[in-house]
Amino acid sequence: MYNKQLLLLIAIFICMKSSLNEEIYRMKTMMGIVTESKVSLPMKISGEYTVPNSAPNKGDALHSFNRRRSDGFGGYMLSGNPPSKWSQYIKFNQGKSINQALQEVWNDGINPDITKLKIQVDSKTYTVKWSATIDESEDGNAYVGVSSVGSAGGGADSRAQGQIEGMKRWEPGAKDYTLVLDFKNPSGIYIRQFFYKFTKPKEYPSHDGGSFIKKKIKKNTDNDDSENDNNKIISSIETFFKDWKPGEYKLKDDKMWTYKLTDDKEWEAKTSTTDFVNLKSALSDDNYKTALEILKDATKV
């Protein structure tokens, strides 16, 4: 059975491998530790779609930002995964939709939110361009999805407003509906569209204590004294290993990682399927200090 210190070190090193996101979250949940995130925030995504000439009721298709029921056409900007029938008319510049991005952030242990949404409609070319900004939630809620309703043409305002309450029953378990954008097309075909973000606490509960990002050590150029103190602590711990012989080391019960002390007295780590990675370069100062403390118990192979 791994002890808590060993699990902590494994979790820290796993953070260097983006392909092991599920393991990072499992470790974080199990131990309540702070780890590094592979997601870079704020995340900006965008896309566009064009209504094909073959589509019936092109005005309605123009404001099908996600998909319409009649034939499944839409921009799929929320759910993603357009059917092959329409995929040639749809583009995701970063390869993902809004809801896919929100859930990606949640999967990385961060409470997500959509903080900005922009839409540009060209009624002449029947083209829609959109962009969104995904960031860490500031109210502690995990907003993992966006839904939308709207209408086009005369009377669009009242029709769109009349669909909002029904929309809030679409997603099973969805709560905390909050308006993101009340869109009105300024020219051409008149469109009124509402975009609401929501949480799904049973399926995607908020991460306790917020995300990792705010808890990471922030290097503040206005606080040189604090940074210097931190560097002194790291140097002091590194001095502990000055008389250790270079070579490979192991920790008791650790079958996953091999550690190496270089001739320059710097620590590296690898698994059986990876190359050695320099810990000082790969980890935050906080996690690097923790790793050094645990490596004091390592023994030479």
N, C-alpha and C positions, 0 to 999 in steps of 0.2 A: 504494500500500500504506500503510495507516495505521501510524504509529509507535506505540510502546508507550504514550507519554504520552497520545496522542489516544484510543487504545482505553480507557485508564483513565478518561478524562473521560467518554467515551460511556457506559461501564458505570455510572459514578456517576449520570449524568443519567437513564439508562434506569430506574434504581431508583425514580424518581419516578412511573413509569407502571406500574401493577399489571398491565396487559394484556400486558406484554412479559416475563413471567416466564421463558420459555425462553431469551430473549436474555441476561437477567441471569445465568442459570446457565452459559450458554455462555461468556460473558466471564469469569466467575469461574474456571471450569475452565481456560480457556486461559491466563489470566494469573496465577492464584493470588492474587487481590486480595481485600480485604475490602470487601463492599458492604452496603447496607441491605436488610433483609428486609421484605416486605409482610405477612408472617404475624405476628400478635400472639400471643405465648405467655405463659402457658399458654392453650390453646384449650379451651373447655368446650362440649361438644355434648351433646345429649339427644334422646330420642324416646320413642315408646310405640306399642303395638299392642294390639288387642282381637281375641280369637278370635270369629269370627262363629258364630251359632247353626247355620249350615248346615255348618260344618266337622266332619268325622267325628273321633272320638277326641279330644275337646276337651282332655283332660288332656295328651295328647302334644303337641297344638298349642300349649298354654300355654307349654311350655318349648322351643318351636321359635324360639329367639332369632334365628336367621338364616333358615334355611329347612329344611323336611323334604322327603325324597325322594318320599313317597307322592303328594302333590298340589301341592307347591311352596309351601305356606303357611308363613309365618314372619314374624318382625319385621324381617328384613333389616337388623338393626342393625350387622352386620359388613360385608357386601358392598354394601348399598344396592341401588338399582334394582329394586324389587319389580315383578312383572308386574301389568298392569292389573287382572287378576282379583281381586287382593288389595289393591291400593294404597289403596282407600278405608278400610281398617282399620288403616293404618300411617301414622305421623306422624314426620317428622324436623324437629325444632324449628329447626335451623340449616340444613336442606336437605342434609345430608350424613350418611353413615354413618361408623362408626369407621375402617374401612380406607380409605375415601375421604379422611378427614381426615388420616390418617397419610401417605398418598401425596401429598397436597397440601403438607404440610410438607416432605417429602423433595424435591418438585419445586422448592421455594423455596430449596434448598441447605442445609437443616438436617437433621441426623440426628434422626428423630422417635422418640418413645416414648409409650406409654400409661401414665400414672402413677397413674391412679385409675379404677376402674369400680364403679358402684353399680347394683343391680337391685332393683326392688320389684315383687313379684308379688301380685296380688289374685285369689285363687281363686274369690271370689264373683262378680265381674264378668268374670272371665277377661281381665283387663287386665294388661299388663306395662309398667312405666316404667323407663327406663334413663338413665344419664348417664355421661359419660366425660371425663377430662381428658387432653389431648394436650400434651406438652411436649418440650423438647430432651432427647435421650438423654444421660445422664451417663456411660455406659460406652463411648461411641464407636460403638456398634452402631446401625444404622438399622432400627428395628422398624417395618416397613411393613405388617404385617398381624396379625390376630387370628383364631384358629380356636377352635371350641368343640364339646364333646361333653357329653352328659349323659343322664339318664333320670328318670322320674317314677314315683311309686307304690312299692309294696313291693319291696325288693331293689334300689332305685335306686342305692344307693352302689356295690355291687359291679359292676353293669352299667356305670355311668358310668366307674369306674376301669378297667374292662376295655377301654374304647374309646380310651384315651389314645394308646397306641402306634400304633394304626391311623390315628388322626387325624394323626399326625406324618408320614404318607406322602401326605396329600391334596395338599399344595401342592408342585408340582415346584420343586426348588431351594431349598426353605425350610430354614433352619437356626436354631440358637440358640433353640430353643423354651424359653420361660420362663413360669412360671405367673403370671397376672395376678390371677385370682380363683377361689377355690374356693367356689362359691355353694351354700348350703343354704336352701331356702325355710322360714322359721320357722313358718309356719302354713298351714292349708288343705292343698292337694295337695302332698305332699312331692316336692321336686325337688332333685336333686344335679347340678350343672353345673360343668364346668371350662372356664376361658378361658385360652388360651395365646397369647402374642405370639410373633412370629417375624421373622427377617430373610430376605431373598432377595438375597444378595450379588452374584450374577451379573446379576440384573435391576435391582436397586436397591443398588448398592455404597455403602458408607459414604463420606460426604464427607470428604476429607482435611483434617485439622486441625480437625475439628469444624465447628460452624455459624458464621454470621457474628455471631450475637447476642452471644456471649461476648467477641468481639473489638471490638465497638463501644465507643466511649468512654462510660463511665458517669459521670454527674454525681453525685458523692458530696457530700452536704451536710456530711459530717464532714471533708471535705478541701478547705476553701475555698482554701488556698494553691495547690493543683494547678489548681483551676478558674480562679483569677485569672491564673495563669501562662499557661494556655491562651488566655484572653481577650486577654492582652497580645500573644501570638503572632499571633492573628488580626488584631488592630488594627494591628500592625506591617505585616502583609502588605497590608491594605486601604490603608494609607498610600501604598503603591507607586503606586496609581492616582489619587492626588489631583490630578495635573496632566493626566490623560487627559480628552479631550473626551467628553461624553455622546453616545450614539448606538449604532448597531449595529456589531458586530465579528464577524470570522470567524477561524477557525484554519486553517492550511494543510492541505489535503487533507480537511478536514471538510465533507462535503456534507450531513450530517444536521442539524446544530445551528446556530442563529443566536444570538448573544449580544448583550446590550444593557447598556450602562452608563447608569444613570439619572442624573438631575440630582443626586440625593443620593449618587452614587458607590456605588450598590449594583448587583451583577450579577444579570441575569436571563437565562434561556435558554428556547428553544422550538424545536420542529421545524416543518416546513411544515404540519402538521395540528393543531398545538396552540397554545395561547396562551402568552405569556411567564410563567415561574414564577420567583419570587424564590429564588435559590440559598441564601441564608443561612437562610431559613425552611424550605426543603424538605430540606436536607441536614443530616447530623450534623456536628458541629464538625470532626471528623477529615476527612471527605470535602469539607467546605467549604474547609478549608485547602488540600487537594490541588487542588481546582478553581481556587482563586485562583493557585496557583503556575503551573499550566498556562496560565491565561489571560494571564499576563505576555507570552506570545508571540502574543497576538491582534493583529490589525490592523483598523483602522477601515474599514468598507465605504464 
